[in-house]
Amino acid sequence: MLDGDYEYYAELEALSEGNKEDFYRSILAELKLSDTWSTCEVYLQLISDKNDLAEILAYVQANPSAIEEYAARLSGVYQTEVEQIYSQYIYETAAAGAIFQ
């Protein structure tokens, strides 16, 4: 999985004999430690497939431009946070645009 192949997750999870939630959390921790584009894609696919809203929110807070992709999914549970992130994103985008004028 650390080389970017998400398909291995289901196989690894099936082979896992312990608690599935613990397995999921340990895989997330490993993916977060590996700072490559391919592992980021696997991380995003995994949290999306598991509908891990808390983890998605943490990702969007660190990457406000992702709010457009995840706002609909997050807004049911994290309405206030979504509004704050959107405001931050709009402000930062406008500020960046002002630099180029």
OpenMM code with the backbone's topology and positions (N, CA, C; nanometers):
from openmm import Vec3, app, unit

residues = "MET LEU ASP GLY ASP TYR GLU TYR TYR ALA GLU LEU GLU ALA LEU SER GLU GLY ASN LYS GLU ASP PHE TYR ARG SER ILE LEU ALA GLU LEU LYS LEU SER ASP THR TRP SER THR CYS GLU VAL TYR LEU GLN LEU ILE SER ASP LYS ASN ASP LEU ALA GLU ILE LEU ALA TYR VAL GLN ALA ASN PRO SER ALA ILE GLU GLU TYR ALA ALA ARG LEU SER GLY VAL TYR GLN THR GLU VAL GLU GLN ILE TYR SER GLN TYR ILE TYR GLU THR ALA ALA ALA GLY ALA ILE PHE GLN".split()
positions = [
    Vec3(0.0815, -0.1192, 0.0000),
    Vec3(0.0000, 0.0000, 0.0000),
    Vec3(0.0859, 0.1255, 0.0000),
    Vec3(0.2013, 0.1168, 0.0600),
    Vec3(0.2864, 0.2347, 0.0673),
    Vec3(0.3431, 0.2736, -0.0678),
    Vec3(0.3292, 0.1850, -0.1658),
    Vec3(0.3720, 0.2210, -0.3012),
    Vec3(0.2549, 0.2724, -0.3841),
    Vec3(0.1401, 0.2935, -0.3197),
    Vec3(0.0268, 0.3546, -0.3871),
    Vec3(-0.0784, 0.2587, -0.4380),
    Vec3(-0.0727, 0.1325, -0.4016),
    Vec3(-0.1690, 0.0346, -0.4512),
    Vec3(-0.2771, 0.0090, -0.3465),
    Vec3(-0.3896, 0.0745, -0.3634),
    Vec3(-0.5003, 0.0660, -0.2676),
    Vec3(-0.5641, -0.0726, -0.2640),
    Vec3(-0.5591, -0.1443, -0.3724),
    Vec3(-0.6255, -0.2744, -0.3813),
    Vec3(-0.5769, -0.3724, -0.2745),
    Vec3(-0.4569, -0.3525, -0.2241),
    Vec3(-0.4040, -0.4420, -0.1218),
    Vec3(-0.4756, -0.4279, 0.0122),
    Vec3(-0.5416, -0.3158, 0.0345),
    Vec3(-0.6032, -0.2942, 0.1655),
    Vec3(-0.7054, -0.4026, 0.1983),
    Vec3(-0.7950, -0.4313, 0.1059),
    Vec3(-0.8986, -0.5318, 0.1319),
    Vec3(-0.8368, -0.6682, 0.1622),
    Vec3(-0.7321, -0.7021, 0.0886),
    Vec3(-0.6646, -0.8300, 0.1127),
    Vec3(-0.5979, -0.8320, 0.2502),
    Vec3(-0.5289, -0.7246, 0.2828),
    Vec3(-0.4628, -0.7166, 0.4132),
    Vec3(-0.5643, -0.7188, 0.5273),
    Vec3(-0.6748, -0.6493, 0.5084),
    Vec3(-0.7783, -0.6461, 0.6115),
    Vec3(-0.8379, -0.7854, 0.6322),
    Vec3(-0.8601, -0.8580, 0.5231),
    Vec3(-0.9143, -0.9934, 0.5329),
    Vec3(-0.8175, -1.0871, 0.6056),
    Vec3(-0.6893, -1.0665, 0.5852),
    Vec3(-0.5886, -1.1507, 0.6499),
    Vec3(-0.5646, -1.1129, 0.7961),
    Vec3(-0.6033, -0.9925, 0.8307),
    Vec3(-0.5823, -0.9439, 0.9667),
    Vec3(-0.6673, -1.0248, 1.0645),
    Vec3(-0.6049, -1.0714, 1.1711),
    Vec3(-0.6764, -1.1526, 1.2694),
    Vec3(-0.7263, -1.0707, 1.3875),
    Vec3(-0.6769, -0.9505, 1.4011),
    Vec3(-0.7144, -0.8676, 1.5150),
    Vec3(-0.8368, -0.7825, 1.4861),
    Vec3(-0.8521, -0.6825, 1.5678),
    Vec3(-0.9611, -0.5875, 1.5563),
    Vec3(-0.9473, -0.5088, 1.4265),
    Vec3(-1.0535, -0.5041, 1.3475),
    Vec3(-1.0493, -0.4364, 1.2169),
    Vec3(-1.0274, -0.2859, 1.2323),
    Vec3(-1.0852, -0.2268, 1.3359),
    Vec3(-1.0666, -0.0833, 1.3590),
    Vec3(-0.9211, -0.0527, 1.3940),
    Vec3(-0.8612, -0.1360, 1.4760),
    Vec3(-0.7196, -0.1178, 1.5104),
    Vec3(-0.6323, -0.1319, 1.3861),
    Vec3(-0.6660, -0.2286, 1.3025),
    Vec3(-0.5918, -0.2487, 1.1778),
    Vec3(-0.6028, -0.1243, 1.0893),
    Vec3(-0.7253, -0.0745, 1.0741),
    Vec3(-0.7501, 0.0458, 0.9942),
    Vec3(-0.6680, 0.1634, 1.0473),
    Vec3(-0.6708, 0.1841, 1.1780),
    Vec3(-0.5974, 0.2964, 1.2386),
    Vec3(-0.4462, 0.2811, 1.2202),
    Vec3(-0.3964, 0.1591, 1.2281),
    Vec3(-0.2521, 0.1395, 1.2098),
    Vec3(-0.2112, 0.1658, 1.0647),
    Vec3(-0.2952, 0.1259, 0.9708),
    Vec3(-0.2672, 0.1544, 0.8293),
    Vec3(-0.2698, 0.3051, 0.8052),
    Vec3(-0.3686, 0.3743, 0.8626),
    Vec3(-0.3744, 0.5207, 0.8483),
    Vec3(-0.2471, 0.5855, 0.9014),
    Vec3(-0.2019, 0.5404, 1.0164),
    Vec3(-0.0803, 0.5972, 1.0758),
    Vec3(0.0396, 0.5775, 0.9836),
    Vec3(0.0517, 0.4602, 0.9258),
    Vec3(0.1628, 0.4346, 0.8333),
    Vec3(0.1528, 0.5223, 0.7090),
    Vec3(0.0324, 0.5365, 0.6561),
    Vec3(0.0142, 0.6188, 0.5362),
    Vec3(0.0469, 0.7652, 0.5646),
    Vec3(0.0117, 0.8125, 0.6827),
    Vec3(0.0410, 0.9514, 0.7191),
    Vec3(0.1912, 0.9756, 0.7320),
    Vec3(0.2631, 0.8758, 0.7803),
    Vec3(0.4079, 0.8902, 0.7967),
    Vec3(0.4809, 0.8936, 0.6635),
    Vec3(0.4275, 0.8246, 0.5663),
    Vec3(0.4894, 0.8217, 0.4339),
    Vec3(0.4398, 0.9426, 0.3563),
    Vec3(0.5285, 1.0312, 0.3259),
    Vec3(0.4902, 1.1597, 0.2669),
    Vec3(0.5127, 1.1612, 0.1159),
    Vec3(0.4402, 1.0741, 0.0454),
    Vec3(0.4515, 1.0714, -0.1001),
    Vec3(0.3143, 1.0935, -0.1612),
    Vec3(0.3141, 1.1334, -0.2863),
    Vec3(0.1888, 1.1571, -0.3574),
    Vec3(0.1054, 1.0301, -0.3640),
    Vec3(0.1687, 0.9172, -0.3932),
    Vec3(0.0934, 0.7923, -0.4095),
    Vec3(0.0305, 0.7464, -0.2781),
    Vec3(0.1004, 0.7627, -0.1661),
    Vec3(0.0400, 0.7229, -0.0392),
    Vec3(-0.0702, 0.8198, 0.0019),
    Vec3(-0.0576, 0.9447, -0.0362),
    Vec3(-0.1646, 1.0409, -0.0092),
    Vec3(-0.2919, 0.9997, -0.0827),
    Vec3(-0.2780, 0.9555, -0.2058),
    Vec3(-0.3939, 0.9096, -0.2827),
    Vec3(-0.4581, 0.7873, -0.2173),
    Vec3(-0.3768, 0.6947, -0.1697),
    Vec3(-0.4292, 0.5757, -0.1012),
    Vec3(-0.5000, 0.6175, 0.0275),
    Vec3(-0.4380, 0.7080, 0.1022),
    Vec3(-0.4964, 0.7599, 0.2256),
    Vec3(-0.6339, 0.8208, 0.1990),
    Vec3(-0.6428, 0.9052, 0.0977),
    Vec3(-0.7701, 0.9698, 0.0661),
    Vec3(-0.8756, 0.8691, 0.0223),
    Vec3(-0.8363, 0.7729, -0.0564),
    Vec3(-0.9318, 0.6718, -0.1004),
    Vec3(-0.9802, 0.5883, 0.0183),
    Vec3(-0.8901, 0.5550, 0.1069),
    Vec3(-0.9257, 0.4740, 0.2231),
    Vec3(-1.0224, 0.5477, 0.3155),
    Vec3(-0.9910, 0.6710, 0.3518),
    Vec3(-1.0803, 0.7437, 0.4430),
    Vec3(-1.2134, 0.7744, 0.3762),
    Vec3(-1.2112, 0.7915, 0.2455),
    Vec3(-1.3351, 0.8143, 0.1722),
    Vec3(-1.4201, 0.6879, 0.1689),
    Vec3(-1.3587, 0.5749, 0.1363),
    Vec3(-1.4320, 0.4483, 0.1310),
    Vec3(-1.4876, 0.4087, 0.2676),
    Vec3(-1.4133, 0.4373, 0.3730),
    Vec3(-1.4582, 0.4051, 0.5089),
    Vec3(-1.5528, 0.5124, 0.5641),
    Vec3(-1.5704, 0.6204, 0.4882),
    Vec3(-1.6523, 0.7342, 0.5300),
    Vec3(-1.6109, 0.7824, 0.6697),
    Vec3(-1.4817, 0.7938, 0.6886),
    Vec3(-1.4233, 0.8371, 0.8150),
    Vec3(-1.4277, 0.9899, 0.8196),
    Vec3(-1.5412, 1.0419, 0.8641),
    Vec3(-1.5634, 1.1862, 0.8584),
    Vec3(-1.4643, 1.2651, 0.9434),
    Vec3(-1.4277, 1.2133, 1.0583),
    Vec3(-1.3308, 1.2843, 1.1429),
    Vec3(-1.1962, 1.2954, 1.0721),
    Vec3(-1.1556, 1.1895, 1.0066),
    Vec3(-1.0275, 1.1901, 0.9346),
    Vec3(-1.0360, 1.2785, 0.8099),
    Vec3(-1.1499, 1.2750, 0.7417),
    Vec3(-1.1696, 1.3617, 0.6250),
    Vec3(-1.1644, 1.5077, 0.6684),
    Vec3(-1.2302, 1.5393, 0.7797),
    Vec3(-1.2275, 1.6764, 0.8309),
    Vec3(-1.0848, 1.7199, 0.8626),
    Vec3(-1.0085, 1.6343, 0.9266),
    Vec3(-0.8689, 1.6681, 0.9587),
    Vec3(-0.7898, 1.6950, 0.8311),
    Vec3(-0.8128, 1.6142, 0.7287),
    Vec3(-0.7430, 1.6346, 0.6013),
    Vec3(-0.7822, 1.7692, 0.5397),
    Vec3(-0.9109, 1.7989, 0.5395),
    Vec3(-0.9591, 1.9234, 0.4788),
    Vec3(-0.9110, 2.0446, 0.5583),
    Vec3(-0.9039, 2.0325, 0.6890),
    Vec3(-0.8520, 2.1433, 0.7697),
    Vec3(-0.7065, 2.1727, 0.7340),
    Vec3(-0.6311, 2.0695, 0.7040),
    Vec3(-0.4909, 2.0873, 0.6651),
    Vec3(-0.4763, 2.1262, 0.5184),
    Vec3(-0.5798, 2.0987, 0.4381),
    Vec3(-0.5782, 2.1252, 0.2937),
    Vec3(-0.7101, 2.1904, 0.2536),
    Vec3(-0.7296, 2.3185, 0.2881),
    Vec3(-0.8588, 2.3838, 0.2674),
    Vec3(-0.9118, 2.3792, 0.1243),
    Vec3(-0.8249, 2.3679, 0.0262),
    Vec3(-0.8744, 2.3614, -0.1118),
    Vec3(-0.9555, 2.2344, -0.1372),
    Vec3(-0.9426, 2.1348, -0.0511),
    Vec3(-1.0191, 2.0103, -0.0655),
    Vec3(-1.1630, 2.0247, -0.0172),
    Vec3(-1.1969, 2.1388, 0.0409),
    Vec3(-1.3322, 2.1574, 0.0947),
    Vec3(-1.4386, 2.1421, -0.0131),
    Vec3(-1.4084, 2.1854, -0.1330),
    Vec3(-1.5072, 2.1745, -0.2400),
    Vec3(-1.5449, 2.0295, -0.2673),
    Vec3(-1.4500, 1.9404, -0.2547),
    Vec3(-1.4760, 1.7988, -0.2803),
    Vec3(-1.5508, 1.7311, -0.1655),
    Vec3(-1.5248, 1.7723, -0.0427),
    Vec3(-1.5769, 1.6997, 0.0729),
    Vec3(-1.6856, 1.7730, 0.1515),
    Vec3(-1.7192, 1.8948, 0.1162),
    Vec3(-1.8146, 1.9738, 0.1944),
    Vec3(-1.9496, 1.9051, 0.2103),
    Vec3(-2.0034, 1.8520, 0.1026),
    Vec3(-2.1359, 1.7895, 0.1099),
    Vec3(-2.1364, 1.6725, 0.2078),
    Vec3(-2.0317, 1.5954, 0.2065),
    Vec3(-2.0238, 1.4790, 0.2947),
    Vec3(-2.0058, 1.5211, 0.4409),
    Vec3(-1.9287, 1.6262, 0.4633),
    Vec3(-1.8972, 1.6686, 0.5995),
    Vec3(-2.0051, 1.7552, 0.6637),
    Vec3(-2.0810, 1.8280, 0.5838),
    Vec3(-2.1696, 1.9307, 0.6385),
    Vec3(-2.2800, 1.8766, 0.7292),
    Vec3(-2.3212, 1.7534, 0.7114),
    Vec3(-2.4249, 1.6980, 0.7978),
    Vec3(-2.3815, 1.6867, 0.9430),
    Vec3(-2.2550, 1.6584, 0.9651),
    Vec3(-2.2025, 1.6378, 1.1002),
    Vec3(-2.1173, 1.7564, 1.1462),
    Vec3(-2.0489, 1.8196, 1.0529),
    Vec3(-1.9523, 1.9250, 1.0858),
    Vec3(-1.9866, 2.0569, 1.0155),
    Vec3(-2.1113, 2.1001, 1.0263),
    Vec3(-2.1568, 2.2203, 0.9556),
    Vec3(-2.0722, 2.3432, 0.9901),
    Vec3(-2.0493, 2.3677, 1.1174),
    Vec3(-1.9728, 2.4856, 1.1598),
    Vec3(-1.8307, 2.4814, 1.1051),
    Vec3(-1.7674, 2.3658, 1.1149),
    Vec3(-1.6307, 2.3514, 1.0659),
    Vec3(-1.6235, 2.3711, 0.9149),
    Vec3(-1.7214, 2.3173, 0.8435),
    Vec3(-1.7252, 2.3332, 0.6974),
    Vec3(-1.7374, 2.4806, 0.6615),
    Vec3(-1.8240, 2.5527, 0.7304),
    Vec3(-1.8398, 2.6959, 0.7037),
    Vec3(-1.7100, 2.7715, 0.7318),
    Vec3(-1.6428, 2.7365, 0.8409),
    Vec3(-1.5164, 2.8029, 0.8748),
    Vec3(-1.4087, 2.7746, 0.7703),
    Vec3(-1.4011, 2.6503, 0.7265),
    Vec3(-1.3003, 2.6139, 0.6267),
    Vec3(-1.3303, 2.6825, 0.4944),
    Vec3(-1.4578, 2.6858, 0.4549),
    Vec3(-1.4947, 2.7558, 0.3315),
    Vec3(-1.4568, 2.9029, 0.3400),
    Vec3(-1.4859, 2.9658, 0.4531),
    Vec3(-1.4504, 3.1074, 0.4706),
    Vec3(-1.3000, 3.1277, 0.4580),
    Vec3(-1.2246, 3.0426, 0.5249),
    Vec3(-1.0783, 3.0501, 0.5180),
    Vec3(-1.0313, 3.0309, 0.3745),
    Vec3(-1.0861, 2.9328, 0.3066),
    Vec3(-1.0472, 2.9020, 0.1689),
    Vec3(-1.0784, 3.0195, 0.0755),
    Vec3(-1.1959, 3.0760, 0.0889),
    Vec3(-1.2344, 3.1897, 0.0048),
    Vec3(-1.1434, 3.3092, 0.0323),
    Vec3(-1.1176, 3.3368, 0.1593),
    Vec3(-1.0311, 3.4482, 0.1964),
    Vec3(-0.8902, 3.4293, 0.1396),
    Vec3(-0.8350, 3.3093, 0.1566),
    Vec3(-0.6994, 3.2832, 0.1078),
    Vec3(-0.6919, 3.2882, -0.0445),
    Vec3(-0.7957, 3.2390, -0.1103),
    Vec3(-0.7989, 3.2426, -0.2567),
    Vec3(-0.8078, 3.3867, -0.3061),
    Vec3(-0.8913, 3.4661, -0.2399),
    Vec3(-0.9043, 3.6069, -0.2777),
    Vec3(-0.7743, 3.6825, -0.2516),
    Vec3(-0.7107, 3.6539, -0.1393),
    Vec3(-0.5842, 3.7204, -0.1065),
    Vec3(-0.4763, 3.6842, -0.2079),
    Vec3(-0.4730, 3.5589, -0.2485),
    Vec3(-0.3745, 3.5163, -0.3483),
    Vec3(-0.4010, 3.5846, -0.4815),
    Vec3(-0.5272, 3.6020, -0.5155),
    Vec3(-0.5623, 3.6702, -0.6398),
    Vec3(-0.5249, 3.8172, -0.6362),
    Vec3(-0.5357, 3.8785, -0.5201),
    Vec3(-0.5024, 4.0202, -0.5064),
    Vec3(-0.3534, 4.0442, -0.5277),
    Vec3(-0.2731, 3.9465, -0.4958),
    Vec3(-0.1280, 3.9588, -0.5137),
    Vec3(-0.0935, 3.9737, -0.6614),
    Vec3(-0.1691, 3.9076, -0.7466),
    Vec3(-0.1380, 3.9067, -0.8891),
    Vec3(-0.2020, 4.0214, -0.9662),
    Vec3(-0.2687, 4.1111, -0.8980),
    Vec3(-0.3319, 4.2231, -0.9686),
    Vec3(-0.2405, 4.3412, -0.9788),
] * unit.nanometer
topology = app.Topology()
chain = topology.addChain("A")
for resn in residues:
    res = topology.addResidue(resn, chain)
    for name in ("N", "CA", "C"):
        topology.addAtom(name, app.Element.getBySymbol(name[0]), res)
